[in-house]
Amino acid sequence: MTHTVVDHEVVIVGAGFSGIGTAIALRKAGFDDFVMIDEADGVGGTWHWNTYPGIAVDIPSFSYQYSFEQRRSWSRVYAPGRELKAYAEYCVRKYGLRPRIRFGTTIARADFDDALHLWRVRTTDGDALTCRYLIGATGVLTRPKLPDIPGAERFRGTMMHTARWDHGIDLRGKRVGIIGTGASAIQIIPEIAPEVSELVVFQRTPIWCLPRPDAPMPPVARALMRLPGGQFLTRWLSQAFVELTFPLSAHYYKVLPVVKLGERTGLAHLRDQVHDPVVREQLTPKYALGCKRPSFSNDYLKTFNRENVTLETDPITEITANGLRTADRHHRVDVLIMATGFKVMESGNMPTFDVHGSGGVRLEDWWDTHRLQAYEGVSVPGFPNFFTIIGPYGYNGASYFTLIEMQTTHILRLLRNARRRAATRIEVTPEANDRYFQEMLSRRGTQVFWQDSCALANSYYFDKNGDVPLRAMSTPEAAWRAAHFDLKDYRFASLDEHRATRHPTARTATA
């Protein structure tokens, strides 16, 4: 007789903050049989891969951390990237996760076994393992996106993407071109402009840039966090700021006047920082604040006052052996930096591996047919025992840490319930998924994304179907739903005990 064994109860794909937060939540809830798998050689996800000059969080540090593991030693209100990387390593050490992580391992494919209620996971190295539950925690800022510009293969200088920064390249005295003016570029440009001989910034769409309330962490804030209730107060104020500047302003655009106030602030910041009226006009967004994610910087805009910095707004026609060509000009560069972001709502990124659910249905094919959707951003019908931390209609614009804790609350309610019932299969019902999807669509009327001007934003929020798969609700509502969704929205089923046996190492056994 041949029977398949379960190597682990849970496999978590990703060892960034989504994976770390999921693993900590599992341990606290008594689910100790899990493994984390990551293709990197260290933890931190985005904060492991992204090490470019000037990298820092874009929301206050008080919010960019787990609520249960708040740090008092951030050096700035907006912490630099190296401190986030160190925070990830600290959490892994404190919660004893290091022995549970397999580094340098890339998941290629996962297939659900309908007969045995388990996932068969395969790596690019040909290894295989099985698990009862599979959790995608790979995040969305994972796969760098390169622009489709003719001639890239002919470039003889140095070319790199911001997410794979080459610290062996000395930019001093170099002619540098940077493609893109998104969140990464806004941090890099002020850092490298003083040391390069020339910097050409190729802009397709200007970004809303607001002043950033950043500074070295004030002594009064450090003292406050040491007082009873002080840590709670600083985090509450930070969370309120984050909630006001994105979730509320984006999802309740027609109800709250926050966006108009933000636009006035952004335009005033632009007038104060940029001297040349022509350049100022080129840097002025023509779309509503919130159509794409805005950025906060006190240094980006004024960098364009420098004599060695050029803003190029004409489209790039080709990359040549020694530069970039637009319709009217050729810019010679020694180093070309791609600040072109990530494949956020595109195929191959969410998740980063091939998922085949019940009956062999491929997840990307299901989404192509039904549009991007997932019940509460966690589950998709037809894909039992598979959960995502950042799925379609899961993220509402708050801190990723807030999202991670909400989604793990949802997942753990399911796992606990399955354990009580001795169930081995958990699947969201099509009816519940359809209800949630229609609810999200019905809330579009109050969101900023559906203003006519958003067509000019070139925003990664929009998928290929023209949808914006963000969770259209406030953070308090999303948190309440994670803890109170109706368990009847899922079907639970059990196998006979003899049909699946856990074994610590073997994949199959023959008797």
Secondary structure as the mmCIF struct_conf table of DSSP 4:
data_model
#
loop_
_struct_conf.conf_type_id
_struct_conf.id
_struct_conf.beg_label_comp_id
_struct_conf.beg_label_asym_id
_struct_conf.beg_label_seq_id
_struct_conf.end_label_comp_id
_struct_conf.end_label_asym_id
_struct_conf.end_label_seq_id
STRN STRN1 THR A 2 VAL A 6
BEND BEND1 ASP A 7 ASP A 7
STRN STRN2 HIS A 8 VAL A 13
BEND BEND2 GLY A 16 GLY A 16
HELX_RH_AL_P HELX_RH_AL_P1 PHE A 17 LYS A 28
TURN_TY1_P TURN_TY1_P1 ALA A 29 GLY A 30
STRN STRN3 PHE A 34 ILE A 37
BEND BEND3 GLU A 39 VAL A 43
TURN_TY1_P TURN_TY1_P2 GLY A 45 GLY A 45
HELX_RH_AL_P HELX_RH_AL_P2 THR A 46 TRP A 49
TURN_TY1_P TURN_TY1_P3 PRO A 53 GLY A 54
STRN STRN4 ALA A 56 ALA A 56
BEND BEND4 ASP A 58 ILE A 59
TURN_TY1_P TURN_TY1_P4 SER A 61 SER A 63
BEND BEND5 TYR A 64 GLN A 65
TURN_TY1_P TURN_TY1_P5 SER A 67 PHE A 68
BEND BEND6 GLU A 69 GLU A 69
BEND BEND7 ARG A 72 ARG A 72
BEND BEND8 SER A 75 SER A 75
STRN STRN5 ARG A 76 ARG A 76
BEND BEND9 VAL A 77 TYR A 78
STRN STRN6 PRO A 80 PRO A 80
HELX_RH_AL_P HELX_RH_AL_P3 GLY A 81 LYS A 94
TURN_TY1_P TURN_TY1_P6 TYR A 95 GLY A 96
HELX_RH_3T_P HELX_RH_3T_P1 ARG A 98 ARG A 100
STRN STRN7 ILE A 101 ARG A 102
BEND BEND10 GLY A 104 GLY A 104
STRN STRN8 ILE A 107 ASP A 113
TURN_TY1_P TURN_TY1_P7 ASP A 114 HIS A 117
STRN STRN9 LEU A 118 THR A 123
TURN_TY1_P TURN_TY1_P8 THR A 124 ASP A 125
BEND BEND11 GLY A 126 GLY A 126
STRN STRN10 ALA A 128 GLY A 136
BEND BEND12 VAL A 140 LEU A 141
BEND BEND13 ARG A 143 ARG A 143
STRN STRN11 PRO A 144 PRO A 144
TURN_TY1_P TURN_TY1_P9 PRO A 150 GLY A 151
HELX_RH_3T_P HELX_RH_3T_P2 ALA A 152 ARG A 154
BEND BEND14 GLY A 157 GLY A 157
STRN STRN12 THR A 158 HIS A 161
HELX_RH_3T_P HELX_RH_3T_P3 THR A 162 ARG A 164
TURN_TY1_P TURN_TY1_P10 HIS A 167 GLY A 168
TURN_TY1_P TURN_TY1_P11 ARG A 172 GLY A 173
STRN STRN13 ARG A 175 ILE A 179
BEND BEND15 GLY A 182 GLY A 182
HELX_RH_AL_P HELX_RH_AL_P4 ALA A 183 ILE A 192
TURN_TY1_P TURN_TY1_P12 ALA A 193 GLU A 195
BEND BEND16 VAL A 196 SER A 197
STRN STRN14 GLU A 198 PHE A 202
BEND BEND17 ARG A 204 THR A 205
STRN STRN15 CYS A 209 LEU A 210
STRN STRN16 PRO A 216 PRO A 216
HELX_LH_PP_P HELX_LH_PP_P1 MET A 217 PRO A 218
HELX_RH_AL_P HELX_RH_AL_P5 PRO A 219 ARG A 226
BEND BEND18 LEU A 227 LEU A 227
TURN_TY1_P TURN_TY1_P13 PRO A 228 GLY A 229
HELX_RH_AL_P HELX_RH_AL_P6 GLY A 230 GLU A 243
HELX_RH_PI_P HELX_RH_PI_P1 LEU A 244 LEU A 248
HELX_RH_AL_P HELX_RH_AL_P7 SER A 249 HIS A 251
TURN_TY1_P TURN_TY1_P14 TYR A 252 VAL A 255
TURN_TY1_P TURN_TY1_P15 PRO A 257 PRO A 257
HELX_RH_AL_P HELX_RH_AL_P8 VAL A 258 GLN A 273
HELX_RH_AL_P HELX_RH_AL_P9 PRO A 277 GLN A 282
TURN_TY1_P TURN_TY1_P16 LEU A 283 LEU A 283
BEND BEND19 THR A 284 THR A 284
BEND BEND20 LYS A 286 TYR A 287
TURN_TY1_P TURN_TY1_P17 LEU A 289 GLY A 290
BEND BEND21 CYS A 291 LYS A 292
STRN STRN17 SER A 295 PHE A 296
BEND BEND22 ASN A 298 ASP A 299
TURN_TY1_P TURN_TY1_P18 TYR A 300 TYR A 300
HELX_RH_3T_P HELX_RH_3T_P4 LEU A 301 ASN A 305
BEND BEND23 ARG A 306 ARG A 306
TURN_TY1_P TURN_TY1_P19 GLU A 307 ASN A 308
STRN STRN18 VAL A 309 GLU A 312
BEND BEND24 ASP A 314 ASP A 314
HELX_LH_PP_P HELX_LH_PP_P2 PRO A 315 PRO A 315
STRN STRN19 ILE A 316 THR A 320
TURN_TY1_P TURN_TY1_P20 ALA A 321 ASN A 322
STRN STRN20 GLY A 323 THR A 326
BEND BEND25 ALA A 327 ASP A 328
STRN STRN21 HIS A 330 ARG A 332
BEND BEND26 ASP A 334 ASP A 334
STRN STRN22 VAL A 335 MET A 338
STRN STRN23 PHE A 342 PHE A 342
BEND BEND27 VAL A 344 GLU A 346
TURN_TY1_P TURN_TY1_P21 SER A 347 ASN A 349
BEND BEND28 MET A 350 PHE A 353
STRN STRN24 ASP A 354 HIS A 356
HELX_RH_3T_P HELX_RH_3T_P5 SER A 358 GLY A 360
STRN STRN25 ARG A 362 ARG A 362
HELX_RH_AL_P HELX_RH_AL_P10 LEU A 363 HIS A 370
BEND BEND29 LEU A 372 LEU A 372
STRN STRN26 TYR A 375 TYR A 375
TURN_TY1_P TURN_TY1_P22 GLU A 376 VAL A 378
STRN STRN27 SER A 379 SER A 379
TURN_TY1_P TURN_TY1_P23 PRO A 381 GLY A 382
TURN_TY1_P TURN_TY1_P24 PRO A 384 ASN A 385
STRN STRN28 PHE A 386 THR A 388
BEND BEND30 ILE A 389 ILE A 390
TURN_TY1_P TURN_TY1_P25 PRO A 392 GLY A 394
BEND BEND31 GLY A 397 ALA A 398
HELX_RH_AL_P HELX_RH_AL_P11 TYR A 400 ARG A 421
TURN_TY1_P TURN_TY1_P26 ALA A 422 ALA A 422
STRN STRN29 ARG A 425 VAL A 428
HELX_RH_AL_P HELX_RH_AL_P12 PRO A 430 SER A 442
TURN_TY1_P TURN_TY1_P27 ARG A 443 ARG A 443
HELX_RH_3T_P HELX_RH_3T_P6 ARG A 444 THR A 446
HELX_RH_3T_P HELX_RH_3T_P7 VAL A 448 TRP A 450
BEND BEND32 GLN A 451 GLN A 451
HELX_RH_3T_P HELX_RH_3T_P8 ASP A 452 LEU A 456
BEND BEND33 ALA A 457 ALA A 457
TURN_TY1_P TURN_TY1_P28 TYR A 460 TYR A 461
BEND BEND34 PHE A 462 PHE A 462
TURN_TY1_P TURN_TY1_P29 LYS A 464 ASN A 465
BEND BEND35 GLY A 466 GLY A 466
BEND BEND36 LEU A 470 LEU A 470
BEND BEND37 MET A 473 MET A 473
HELX_RH_AL_P HELX_RH_AL_P13 THR A 475 HIS A 484
HELX_RH_3T_P HELX_RH_3T_P9 LEU A 487 ASP A 489
STRN STRN30 TYR A 490 ALA A 493
HELX_RH_3T_P HELX_RH_3T_P10 GLU A 497 ARG A 499
STRN STRN31 THR A 501 ARG A 502
BEND BEND38 PRO A 504 THR A 505
BEND BEND39 ARG A 507 ARG A 507
STRN STRN32 THR A 508 THR A 510
#
